[in-house]
Amino acid sequence: MADFPVSAGPSTQAAPPLPTGAALIVYVLFAVAAVIGVASHGFPLFAPLFGLVGLIAIVVAYVKRSEATGTWLASHFRWLIRTFWWSLLWAMIGGLVLVTLGLVLIGIPIAFAIWAVDTIWVIYRVIRGYLLFHSSQPVPGM
């Protein structure tokens, strides 16, 4: 009798679960951080995501993004991470404008305008990303 390897048929191992819960948590935390940033002062005074809630969200996004590699969720983690860093950059630019031009009083309204636009942009990105996430679609261009 010849020894042939016996094939077990199709693999019964399930694919590892997608970190959809982690992505949803990051979206919710970013939304909460942006709303808290506006609601606590009535006006954004710094980066909308640069509070404790935003920092927790970015840590979760960095930790869970490796689990999403090669899936449609990878684009969402990239989207959220880039949203955080670009928001922080624009908040720093607003702070720099406030410090450098604040003495001549023109810097104060410019800085507040930068921070307001930054907050609106973050809210837009969170909503747009969540809508794509909710329909299980990747973020285009990511």
C-alpha positions as CSV (number, residue, x, y, z in Angstrom):
1,M,0.0,0.0,0.0
2,A,1.4,3.4,-1.0
3,D,1.8,6.1,1.6
4,F,0.1,9.2,0.3
5,P,-0.5,12.2,2.5
6,V,-4.1,12.5,3.5
7,S,-5.6,15.9,2.8
8,A,-7.8,17.2,5.5
9,G,-9.9,19.2,3.0
10,P,-10.6,22.8,3.5
11,S,-9.0,24.5,6.4
12,T,-11.3,24.7,9.4
13,Q,-9.2,27.5,11.0
14,A,-11.2,30.7,11.2
15,A,-9.5,34.0,10.2
16,P,-8.5,36.1,13.1
17,P,-11.2,38.6,14.0
18,L,-11.0,42.1,12.7
19,P,-10.5,44.8,15.3
20,T,-13.8,46.5,14.4
21,G,-14.5,47.2,18.0
22,A,-11.2,49.0,18.5
23,A,-11.8,51.1,15.4
24,L,-15.3,52.0,16.7
25,I,-13.9,52.9,20.1
26,V,-11.3,55.2,18.5
27,Y,-14.0,56.9,16.4
28,V,-16.2,57.4,19.5
29,L,-13.2,58.7,21.6
30,F,-12.2,61.1,18.9
31,A,-15.8,62.4,18.6
32,V,-16.0,62.8,22.4
33,A,-12.6,64.6,22.5
34,A,-13.6,67.0,19.8
35,V,-17.0,67.8,21.4
36,I,-15.5,68.1,24.9
37,G,-12.8,70.5,23.5
38,V,-15.5,72.8,22.2
39,A,-18.1,72.3,24.9
40,S,-15.8,72.8,27.9
41,H,-14.7,76.3,26.8
42,G,-17.3,77.2,24.3
43,F,-14.5,77.6,21.8
44,P,-11.6,75.4,21.0
45,L,-8.5,76.6,22.8
46,F,-6.1,74.0,21.5
47,A,-6.0,70.8,19.5
48,P,-9.5,69.2,19.6
49,L,-7.9,65.8,20.1
50,F,-5.1,66.7,22.4
51,G,-6.8,65.9,25.7
52,L,-6.7,62.8,27.8
53,V,-9.5,61.2,25.7
54,G,-7.7,62.0,22.4
55,L,-4.5,60.6,23.7
56,I,-6.2,57.3,24.8
57,A,-7.8,57.1,21.4
58,I,-4.5,57.5,19.5
59,V,-2.8,54.9,21.7
60,V,-5.6,52.4,20.9
61,A,-5.3,53.2,17.2
62,Y,-1.5,52.6,17.2
63,V,-1.9,49.4,19.2
64,K,-4.7,47.9,17.1
65,R,-3.5,49.0,13.6
66,S,-1.2,46.0,13.2
67,E,-4.2,43.6,13.6
68,A,-5.9,45.4,10.7
69,T,-3.1,45.2,8.2
70,G,-4.3,44.1,4.8
71,T,-8.0,44.6,5.6
72,W,-10.4,47.4,4.9
73,L,-9.9,48.5,8.5
74,A,-6.3,49.4,8.0
75,S,-7.4,52.5,6.0
76,H,-9.5,53.6,9.0
77,F,-6.7,53.4,11.5
78,R,-4.4,55.4,9.1
79,W,-7.2,57.9,8.7
80,L,-7.7,58.3,12.4
81,I,-3.9,58.5,13.1
82,R,-3.4,61.1,10.4
83,T,-6.4,63.1,11.7
84,F,-4.7,63.2,15.2
85,W,-1.3,64.3,13.9
86,W,-2.6,66.9,11.4
87,S,-4.9,68.3,14.1
88,L,-2.0,68.6,16.5
89,L,0.1,70.3,13.8
90,W,-2.6,72.9,13.1
91,A,-3.1,73.5,16.8
92,M,0.6,74.2,17.2
93,I,0.5,76.6,14.2
94,G,-2.4,78.4,15.9
95,G,-0.4,78.6,19.1
96,L,2.7,79.9,17.3
97,V,0.6,82.6,15.6
98,L,-0.9,83.5,19.0
99,V,2.5,83.8,20.6
100,T,4.2,85.6,17.7
101,L,1.4,88.0,16.7
102,G,-0.5,88.2,19.9
103,L,1.3,91.3,21.1
104,V,0.0,93.3,18.1
105,L,-3.5,91.8,18.8
106,I,-3.9,90.5,15.2
107,G,-2.7,87.1,16.3
108,I,-5.5,86.4,18.7
109,P,-8.3,86.3,16.1
110,I,-6.1,84.5,13.6
111,A,-5.1,81.8,16.2
112,F,-8.8,81.3,17.2
113,A,-9.8,81.0,13.6
114,I,-7.1,78.4,13.0
115,W,-8.3,76.4,16.0
116,A,-12.0,76.7,15.0
117,V,-11.2,75.5,11.5
118,D,-9.1,72.7,13.0
119,T,-12.0,71.6,15.2
120,I,-14.5,71.7,12.3
121,W,-12.1,69.7,10.2
122,V,-11.6,67.0,12.9
123,I,-15.4,66.7,13.3
124,Y,-15.8,66.3,9.5
125,R,-13.1,63.6,9.4
126,V,-14.6,61.7,12.3
127,I,-18.1,61.8,10.7
128,R,-16.9,60.9,7.2
129,G,-14.7,58.1,8.5
130,Y,-17.4,56.7,10.7
131,L,-20.0,56.7,7.9
132,L,-17.5,54.7,5.7
133,F,-16.8,52.4,8.7
134,H,-20.5,51.9,9.4
135,S,-20.9,50.7,5.8
136,S,-17.8,48.5,6.0
137,Q,-16.0,50.4,3.3
138,P,-12.3,51.5,3.3
139,V,-11.4,55.2,3.4
140,P,-10.6,56.1,-0.2
141,G,-7.0,57.1,-0.8
142,M,-5.7,55.6,2.4
